[in-house]
């Protein structure tokens, strides 16, 4: 077991888009990053691009409680520490409420809600022993406002928001900080599968800064929340949405 001086972060959904940007940013800031995705190709590409040693690619299904527990055990066995977890993984499908299928709803809740639960549970004993740790979840403006076809997505992100606030209260006495970012419109490859150009133009017009976000915008906010400058920040929903 090594015991690096650098902090160690676990980032889920790191194979592309916002998760990839978060992992790259933290690695650039001096973190050792465990980049997790069910798409091995994406995180392996990230590992090669950033450099082996700074990013470690792991293929895992974060909806599987046992797999998540095993992942954290492996990280602790290899590095001796985990300092932060970023629960970014998500799978999105838009549909009218009346047309939402059980399989789609189950899939979205498994990745969007169960996975943060399992990851938090898995890392909690280590964080409690250390008396410190940072958890960042990813919510959405859809948690508190309506968008066409987003009933399931809104329900998932509403649950993430509530989980963040509850966990910050419950885990705060152990020195564990739990926050969430609330990204605005960020046209990542995954998001473009469900939002077309017209949809992004509508979102751009709704944004005070009159531009869409970038993955790097979100990564910068996450870097703040897991870093020392946010040592007294917990239970916070950080909107990174250009004034949406």
N, C-alpha and C positions, 0 to 999 in steps of 0.2 A: 504493500500500500504506500503510495506517495502521499506527501502532505504539502501541496503547493502553497506558496504564500499568496498567490493570486486567488481571488474569490471564484467560486464555481457557480454557474447558473445553468438551469435546465430550461430549455425553451421548446415548447411543443408546437407542432405545425410549422416547423422551421424549413421545410423543403422549398418554399417559394413565398413570394409576396411579402406581407408584413412580417411574418415569422422569420423569414430569411433575413430581412433587413434588421430585425431586432438582434438576431444571433450575430450578424456581422458587426453591428454597432458595439455590442457588449465585448466581443472579441477584440475590437479595435481599442476599446477602453481599458483593456488589461484583464478581462475576465477569461477564464476557461469556460467554454460553452459546450454543453451537451445538447446537440441539435437533434431533436426527436421528430420523426414523421413516419407515417406508414408508407410513404414513398421513399424508398431507400435512395433512388437515383438523385433526388433533389438535395438531400442532406449530404450525400457523398460529394456532389458537385460543390456544395458550399464548403465542405471540409477541404477539398483540393484548392479552392479559390482563396480561402482565408489562410490556410496553412494547418497541416496536421500538428497537433499540440495545442493550438488555440481553439480549434473546433473539433469535436468528436462526434461523428455521425452515428446515430442509433436508429434502427428501424424498429418501431414498436406500435402496437395498437393501444392507444391511451384510453379506449373505452373498456378495456379488460383490466379489472381491479388487480388481479394477480400479476399480470404483466407489468403494471405500473409499479407495484410494490417491488417486484424483482429488479426493475430498472433502477429504482432508487438504491436498493441494496447493492447493485453492481457499481453504481457511481461512488457510493460511500466506501466500498471495498477498494476501489481503484484510486480514489483521490482523498478519501478521509474527510470530506466535507461537502456540504451543499449550502450555499449562501442565499440563493434566490431561485424561485420558480416562476416562469411566465407561462400562464395557461392561455395559449393563443389558438390552439387547434380548433377548427370549426368546419362544418359542412353545411352549405346553405342551399335550400330550394324554396322558391317563392311559388305560391299558389293561393287562390281564394280559399277562405276558411272552409267552405262547403266541399271543396275538392281535395283537401289535404288527406293523404293516405296514411294508414297506420304505420307502414314501413318507413315512410319518409319522416313522419313525426318521431318515431322511435330512434331513427338514425341521427336526427338533429339533436335530440335530447341526450343521446348517448355521448356524442362528441362534445356538445356544448355545455352540458350540465354535469353528467356523471364523471367525465374525465377530470374537470377541476376538483370535484369531490375526492376522487381516488388519488390524485396527485397530492392534494393537501394532506389527506390521511397518511400517505406514504412517507412524506417528508416531516410530518409533525413530531414524531419522537426525537429525531435528530435536532430539529429546531429547538425543541423544549430543553434538550440536554445542553445546548449551547446558550440558551437564553436569548436567541436572536434568529432572525430570518426574515426574508421579504417575499411576499407572494403578490404577483400582479395578474389580475384577470382582465379579459377583454370584453367589455360590454358594447353597447351601441345606442345611438339616439332612438332607435326603434323600441327600446325598453320602455320609453315614456311618451312616445308619440306615434301616431298611426301612419303607416305607409301602405300603399296598395300591395296586396298579396303577401304581406309579411306577418300574418298572424302567428305562425309557428316560430319564425325567427324572433319576433317580438317577445313571445312567451319564453323562449330560451334565454334571451338577453335580459329579460326581466328577472328570471331566476338567478342569473349570474350576478346581477346588481344586488339583489337581496342577499345572496350568499356572501358577497364581498362585505357588505355592511355587518351582517351577523358574525361572520368569522373574525372581522377586525375587533369586534367587541369581545368575543369569546377567547381569542388567542392573544389579545393585547397584554394581559397580565404576564404572559410568558415571554414578552419582548418581541413577539412576532407581529410584523406589520403586514396588513392586507389592504391593497388598493386596487382600483380598476381604471383603465383608460377607456374613454368613450370616443372612438375615432369617428370623424366625419366621412365623407365620400372619398374613398381611395380606390382608384381603378386598377386593382391587382388582377393578375390572370384569373384567379378564382372568382373574384367579384364580377368580372366581365362575362362569366358564364351565365350569370343571372340578371345582369343589368346592361342594357345596350347603350349606344351613344346618346340616344334621346334621353334616356333616364339620367345619364350623367350630366347632360346639359341642364336638366331640371334641378338637379342637386347643386350644380355650380351656381345657378341663379338664386338658390335659397341661401347661399353661403355669403356672409358679410364680406369676406376677403375676395369674393368672386373668383376663386380658384379651387380646384380639387386638391385633396391632400396627396401626399406621397408616402410610401412606406418609410422613408427616412424621417418624415415628420413624426410618425408614430414611434419609431425606434428611439428618437431623442427623448420623448416623454417617458418611455419605459426606462431608459438609462437613468433618468432623474429619479424615478420612483424606487429603483433598486439600489441607488447609490447613497452615499453618506449625506448628501445635501437634503435628502428626504427622511432623515433619521427621526423626525418628530411628526411625520405624516402617516396617518393610517385611517382607514375608513373613508377614504376620499375617492370620488369619481372625477378623474381629470379629463375634462372635455378637450379633445384635440381635433377641432372640427371647423376651424376657420370662422367661427361665429355663427354656426348653423342655428 
